[in-house]
Amino acid sequence: MKWLVGIVLGVCGLMLACVGLIVMVVIDSDAHANEIGDGGGGLRGVPSEYRPWLFKASAACKDHRELTPALLASQLWNESKFKNTHDEATSDAGAKGPAQFVDGTWATYGRDDDGNGRNSPWDIGDAVMSQGRYMCSLLGDAKSSGFGGDPRALALAGYNAGWGAVERFRGVPPIWFARRPGQAEGETYGYVKAIMADIPKFQGGGLLEVSGNGSGPDAVRRAAARMGTPYSWGGGTPAGPSTGFCDGLNGYLNGQCSASSTVGFDCSSLVQYAYWPTTHLPRVASEQYGATSGRAVSRSELKPGDLLFWSKGGSGSIYHVAMYAGDGNVLHAPRTGRNVELQPLTSAMPESDYFGATRP
């Protein structure tokens, strides 16, 4: 571990200049070496209504490198085939919804994550986020247990059979194990094996494919692996997403402070994260412009990885930064209530505020 002191924590918001706060953060010097690549962080073969929740559930877990969106998607597929009707997603044991929660477990992990006023295992947002919370807790148990084997497999076994069964066998229960009298043997063993085997089927680069080599394309690929991660004012570090803060004006959603409980990125932390393995950019959007303004790029010559800036009047009023992703699109963290996403350059931010582009 190494201490980085005096990093300026800059945060970006729509129609507002970045603000700064001097903080001390701890960065794992090896964090980027283990970071999920483009293939590991994206998704394919997943219904559109599940995608944002899978990214959000993964990002909310401190062990997000293990609890990837693809692992959660594979688990959902094996639990319910992404079904969420009472007829299609109710088991003989009374498990309900796409993530197959029994009432007792839902009472612990269930939340109204989609904000529709009900806490229901049948609602996709509620179910996926609760699945993520439960799996994240089990991953923590697995890592601290001292048991052998892949912590992901141990967590999956705990999800299916209960953590007590994992403790009993000090690992994934054997093939002859049955969860309860009269149940077929090997269900938990097969459950874990199937989910782990199916993870590659759901891995992908999401909506963005980036060609070429070099720091620019590499940075876009790294950021693309975080598509779907929530915006969090003040959140995000070079090591990954984190909770942010509210400053009296920014970070609020529907009148409530959202940033302090949202694990994610703001516009400039996403850019800093994307480039950090090779290029250590400043934290604030205006300072990122200052650090790269000597390499200005015209709009007609943009390449993947170039930084684009929006301002309300000069370099001192820059309020947003995004990365050019190719084909006229930008990859960015737009604002509170949105996720890291791909948008056309012409509509990502007010066209009249476009200030210019640079190449790190």
MARZA-384703 format. One line per field, with one value per residue (C-alpha): residue in one letter; x, y, z. Coordinates in nm, 2 decimals, always signed. Example, Ala and Ser with C-alpha at 12.3 -4.5 7.8 and 13.67 -1.06 7.14 Angstrom:
residues 2
residuo c(A:S)
east c(+1.23:+1.37)
north c(-0.45:-0.11)
up c(+0.78:+0.71)
//
This chain:
residues 360
residuo c(M:K:W:L:V:G:I:V:L:G:V:C:G:L:M:L:A:C:V:G:L:I:V:M:V:V:I:D:S:D:A:H:A:N:E:I:G:D:G:G:G:G:L:R:G:V:P:S:E:Y:R:P:W:L:F:K:A:S:A:A:C:K:D:H:R:E:L:T:P:A:L:L:A:S:Q:L:W:N:E:S:K:F:K:N:T:H:D:E:A:T:S:D:A:G:A:K:G:P:A:Q:F:V:D:G:T:W:A:T:Y:G:R:D:D:D:G:N:G:R:N:S:P:W:D:I:G:D:A:V:M:S:Q:G:R:Y:M:C:S:L:L:G:D:A:K:S:S:G:F:G:G:D:P:R:A:L:A:L:A:G:Y:N:A:G:W:G:A:V:E:R:F:R:G:V:P:P:I:W:F:A:R:R:P:G:Q:A:E:G:E:T:Y:G:Y:V:K:A:I:M:A:D:I:P:K:F:Q:G:G:G:L:L:E:V:S:G:N:G:S:G:P:D:A:V:R:R:A:A:A:R:M:G:T:P:Y:S:W:G:G:G:T:P:A:G:P:S:T:G:F:C:D:G:L:N:G:Y:L:N:G:Q:C:S:A:S:S:T:V:G:F:D:C:S:S:L:V:Q:Y:A:Y:W:P:T:T:H:L:P:R:V:A:S:E:Q:Y:G:A:T:S:G:R:A:V:S:R:S:E:L:K:P:G:D:L:L:F:W:S:K:G:G:S:G:S:I:Y:H:V:A:M:Y:A:G:D:G:N:V:L:H:A:P:R:T:G:R:N:V:E:L:Q:P:L:T:S:A:M:P:E:S:D:Y:F:G:A:T:R:P)
east c(+0.00:+0.11:-0.02:-0.10:-0.14:-0.29:-0.48:-0.74:-1.08:-1.26:-1.62:-1.81:-2.18:-2.40:-2.40:-2.16:-1.79:-1.58:-1.51:-1.22:-1.14:-0.80:-0.81:-0.59:-0.66:-0.51:-0.43:-0.33:-0.01:-0.10:-0.47:-0.45:-0.26:-0.57:-0.83:-1.10:-1.04:-1.29:-1.41:-1.45:-1.65:-1.89:-2.20:-2.36:-2.67:-2.85:-3.20:-3.18:-3.39:-3.13:-2.82:-2.80:-2.89:-2.62:-2.35:-2.48:-2.49:-2.14:-2.01:-2.17:-1.97:-1.62:-1.52:-1.64:-1.34:-1.48:-1.85:-1.85:-2.17:-2.11:-2.10:-2.43:-2.58:-2.47:-2.62:-2.95:-2.96:-2.91:-3.17:-3.45:-3.34:-3.41:-3.78:-3.97:-4.34:-4.50:-4.57:-4.22:-4.01:-4.15:-3.97:-4.11:-3.92:-4.09:-3.80:-3.93:-3.84:-3.55:-3.29:-3.49:-3.51:-3.69:-3.88:-3.63:-3.33:-3.53:-3.62:-3.25:-3.13:-3.44:-3.47:-3.68:-3.38:-3.59:-3.77:-4.12:-4.25:-4.25:-3.98:-4.04:-3.83:-4.04:-3.91:-3.59:-3.41:-3.49:-3.40:-3.07:-2.94:-3.04:-2.87:-2.56:-2.58:-2.62:-2.34:-2.11:-2.17:-2.10:-1.78:-1.67:-1.74:-1.55:-1.25:-1.22:-1.30:-0.96:-1.13:-0.97:-1.10:-1.23:-1.41:-1.67:-1.75:-1.78:-2.01:-2.23:-2.25:-2.36:-2.63:-2.77:-2.73:-2.67:-2.33:-2.37:-2.33:-2.01:-1.88:-1.97:-1.76:-1.51:-1.57:-1.83:-2.05:-1.96:-2.16:-2.35:-2.48:-2.85:-2.98:-3.28:-3.44:-3.59:-3.39:-3.17:-2.81:-2.56:-2.78:-2.54:-2.24:-2.40:-2.53:-2.18:-2.02:-2.28:-2.26:-1.88:-1.88:-2.14:-1.97:-1.78:-2.11:-2.21:-1.88:-1.84:-1.75:-2.11:-2.21:-1.86:-1.59:-1.26:-0.99:-0.63:-0.34:-0.19:-0.28:-0.59:-0.77:-0.65:-0.81:-1.14:-1.14:-1.08:-1.36:-1.59:-1.56:-1.74:-2.04:-2.35:-2.16:-2.37:-2.26:-2.15:-2.06:-1.71:-1.69:-1.43:-1.05:-0.77:-0.85:-1.21:-1.56:-1.63:-1.90:-1.90:-2.05:-2.30:-2.18:-2.51:-2.58:-2.45:-2.49:-2.86:-3.14:-3.51:-3.41:-3.20:-2.82:-2.75:-2.37:-2.29:-2.45:-2.38:-2.06:-1.96:-1.76:-1.80:-1.69:-1.33:-1.27:-1.37:-1.11:-0.85:-0.93:-0.92:-0.57:-0.41:-0.22:+0.00:-0.08:-0.15:-0.39:-0.51:-0.84:-1.03:-1.16:-1.02:-0.68:-0.70:-0.74:-0.45:-0.23:-0.31:-0.39:-0.05:-0.17:-0.50:-0.69:-0.94:-1.28:-1.21:-0.90:-1.04:-0.91:-1.03:-0.91:-0.90:-1.05:-1.34:-1.43:-1.74:-1.73:-1.95:-1.67:-1.30:-1.07:-1.15:-1.52:-1.48:-1.76:-1.74:-1.49:-1.56:-1.35:-1.39:-1.49:-1.49:-1.76:-1.88:-1.95:-1.82:-1.79:-1.86:-2.03:-2.30:-2.46:-2.64:-2.91:-2.73:-2.47:-2.14:-2.26:-2.20:-2.36:-2.32:-2.08:-2.34:-2.59:-2.37:-2.37:-2.50:-2.34:-2.29:-2.07:-1.82:-1.48:-1.23:-1.03:-0.69:-0.48:-0.32)
north c(+0.00:+0.36:+0.68:+0.96:+1.29:+1.61:+1.46:+1.71:+1.54:+1.72:+1.65:+1.73:+1.81:+1.92:+2.29:+2.35:+2.41:+2.14:+2.20:+2.06:+1.92:+1.83:+1.47:+1.18:+0.86:+0.51:+0.35:-0.01:+0.01:-0.32:-0.24:-0.19:-0.51:-0.71:-0.49:-0.65:-0.60:-0.52:-0.87:-0.93:-0.61:-0.61:-0.81:-0.99:-1.21:-1.03:-0.88:-0.50:-0.46:-0.65:-0.48:-0.16:-0.35:-0.61:-0.34:-0.15:-0.46:-0.55:-0.19:-0.17:-0.47:-0.41:-0.74:-0.62:-0.78:-1.12:-1.03:-0.93:-0.85:-1.17:-1.38:-1.23:-1.28:-1.64:-1.70:-1.54:-1.76:-2.07:-1.96:-1.84:-1.80:-1.42:-1.49:-1.29:-1.40:-1.60:-1.89:-1.91:-1.81:-1.99:-2.30:-2.60:-2.48:-2.14:-1.94:-1.64:-1.41:-1.40:-1.43:-1.71:-1.57:-1.75:-1.52:-1.55:-1.44:-1.17:-1.02:-0.97:-0.86:-0.73:-0.35:-0.12:-0.05:+0.06:+0.32:+0.21:+0.21:-0.17:-0.41:-0.71:-1.02:-1.00:-0.66:-0.69:-0.40:-0.51:-0.87:-0.81:-0.56:-0.80:-1.08:-0.87:-0.78:-1.14:-1.26:-0.98:-1.08:-1.45:-1.35:-1.18:-1.49:-1.70:-1.48:-1.48:-1.85:-1.99:-2.26:-2.38:-2.32:-2.02:-1.78:-1.72:-2.10:-2.09:-1.79:-1.96:-2.27:-2.06:-1.89:-2.23:-2.44:-2.18:-2.09:-2.35:-2.62:-2.46:-2.45:-2.82:-2.93:-2.65:-2.59:-2.66:-2.95:-3.28:-3.43:-3.67:-3.38:-3.31:-2.98:-3.14:-3.49:-3.61:-3.37:-3.51:-3.53:-3.30:-3.00:-2.75:-2.91:-2.89:-2.54:-2.41:-2.60:-2.47:-2.11:-2.10:-2.26:-2.02:-1.70:-1.66:-1.68:-1.35:-1.17:-0.90:-0.55:-0.42:-0.17:-0.06:-0.23:-0.04:-0.12:-0.01:-0.01:+0.26:+0.45:+0.61:+0.29:+0.11:+0.38:+0.36:-0.02:+0.01:+0.27:+0.06:-0.22:+0.02:+0.10:+0.09:+0.20:+0.47:+0.84:+0.95:+1.31:+1.30:+0.92:+0.72:+0.68:+0.54:+0.20:+0.20:+0.32:+0.45:+0.65:+1.02:+1.31:+1.60:+1.96:+2.14:+2.17:+1.87:+1.49:+1.50:+1.29:+1.36:+1.59:+1.32:+1.29:+1.02:+1.04:+0.94:+0.60:+0.55:+0.36:+0.50:+0.76:+1.12:+1.26:+1.33:+1.03:+0.80:+0.96:+0.95:+0.58:+0.49:+0.64:+0.57:+0.25:+0.44:+0.81:+0.98:+1.26:+1.51:+1.46:+1.77:+1.82:+2.17:+2.05:+1.76:+2.02:+2.22:+1.91:+1.82:+2.15:+2.16:+1.87:+2.02:+1.82:+1.95:+1.80:+1.66:+1.47:+1.30:+0.96:+0.71:+0.82:+1.19:+1.41:+1.64:+1.94:+2.15:+2.49:+2.79:+3.04:+2.97:+2.71:+2.82:+2.73:+2.37:+2.16:+1.83:+1.59:+1.29:+1.04:+1.01:+0.65:+0.67:+0.69:+1.02:+0.89:+0.97:+0.76:+0.95:+0.97:+1.23:+1.33:+1.22:+0.96:+0.84:+0.57:+0.55:+0.53:+0.59:+0.89:+1.08:+1.37:+1.61:+1.54:+1.43:+1.79:+2.12:+2.18:+2.55:+2.46:+2.24:+2.39:+2.16:+1.84:+1.73:+1.41:+1.28)
up c(+0.00:-0.06:+0.07:-0.17:+0.02:-0.11:-0.41:-0.52:-0.51:-0.79:-0.87:-1.19:-1.22:-1.51:-1.56:-1.27:-1.24:-1.07:-0.70:-0.50:-0.16:-0.04:+0.10:+0.18:+0.01:+0.02:-0.31:-0.35:-0.55:-0.72:-0.77:-1.14:-1.19:-1.08:-1.25:-1.45:-1.82:-2.09:-2.13:-1.76:-1.69:-1.98:-2.05:-2.34:-2.37:-2.09:-2.12:-2.13:-1.82:-1.61:-1.75:-1.54:-1.22:-1.27:-1.32:-1.02:-0.79:-0.89:-0.83:-0.49:-0.36:-0.21:-0.37:-0.72:-0.89:-0.80:-0.80:-1.17:-1.36:-1.56:-1.25:-1.13:-1.47:-1.48:-1.14:-1.25:-1.56:-1.35:-1.09:-1.32:-1.68:-1.62:-1.56:-1.30:-1.32:-1.04:-1.27:-1.41:-1.11:-0.80:-0.69:-0.50:-0.19:-0.21:-0.36:-0.55:-0.83:-1.07:-0.79:-0.61:-0.26:+0.03:+0.27:+0.55:+0.34:+0.17:+0.50:+0.56:+0.22:+0.04:-0.03:-0.25:-0.47:-0.78:-0.57:-0.68:-0.32:-0.27:-0.16:-0.38:-0.49:-0.81:-0.91:-1.12:-0.96:-0.60:-0.68:-0.85:-0.59:-0.31:-0.49:-0.51:-0.14:-0.03:-0.26:-0.15:+0.22:+0.13:-0.05:+0.26:+0.46:+0.20:+0.21:+0.58:+0.63:+0.55:+0.35:+0.03:-0.32:-0.52:-0.29:-0.57:-0.56:-0.19:-0.20:-0.46:-0.25:+0.05:-0.16:-0.27:+0.05:+0.32:+0.47:+0.73:+0.47:+0.35:+0.70:+0.76:+0.46:+0.48:+0.11:-0.16:-0.04:-0.22:-0.50:-0.26:-0.04:-0.04:+0.11:+0.28:+0.31:-0.01:-0.23:-0.51:-0.42:-0.59:-0.65:-0.48:-0.64:-0.98:-0.92:-0.84:-1.13:-1.38:-1.28:-1.29:-1.63:-1.77:-1.67:-2.00:-2.19:-2.04:-2.05:-2.31:-2.38:-2.35:-2.61:-2.70:-2.90:-2.92:-3.17:-3.17:-2.93:-2.71:-2.40:-2.55:-2.67:-2.36:-2.14:-2.32:-2.29:-1.91:-1.87:-2.09:-1.84:-1.60:-1.82:-1.60:-1.29:-1.12:-1.11:-0.76:-0.70:-0.55:-0.59:-0.76:-0.72:-0.94:-0.77:-0.88:-0.78:-0.43:-0.24:-0.29:-0.09:-0.11:-0.08:-0.02:-0.39:-0.57:-0.52:-0.45:-0.61:-0.54:-0.25:-0.08:-0.07:-0.31:-0.35:+0.01:-0.04:-0.41:-0.51:-0.84:-1.04:-1.13:-1.47:-1.38:-1.15:-1.44:-1.67:-1.40:-1.33:-1.70:-1.76:-1.41:-1.49:-1.73:-1.71:-1.37:-1.45:-1.19:-1.02:-1.13:-1.48:-1.51:-1.40:-1.64:-1.91:-1.78:-1.77:-2.13:-2.30:-2.47:-2.69:-2.82:-3.08:-3.33:-3.34:-3.68:-3.56:-3.25:-3.16:-2.89:-2.55:-2.63:-2.35:-2.43:-2.21:-2.16:-2.00:-1.90:-2.00:-2.04:-1.89:-1.54:-1.58:-1.71:-1.55:-1.74:-1.90:-2.12:-2.33:-2.70:-2.78:-3.16:-3.42:-3.29:-2.94:-2.60:-2.29:-1.97:-1.63:-1.70:-1.37:-1.05:-1.13:-1.44:-1.51:-1.69:-2.05:-2.42:-2.59:-2.91:-2.87:-3.01:-2.73:-2.44:-2.30:-2.43:-2.77:-2.70:-2.39:-2.58:-2.50:-2.68:-2.67:-2.57:-2.60:-2.28)
//
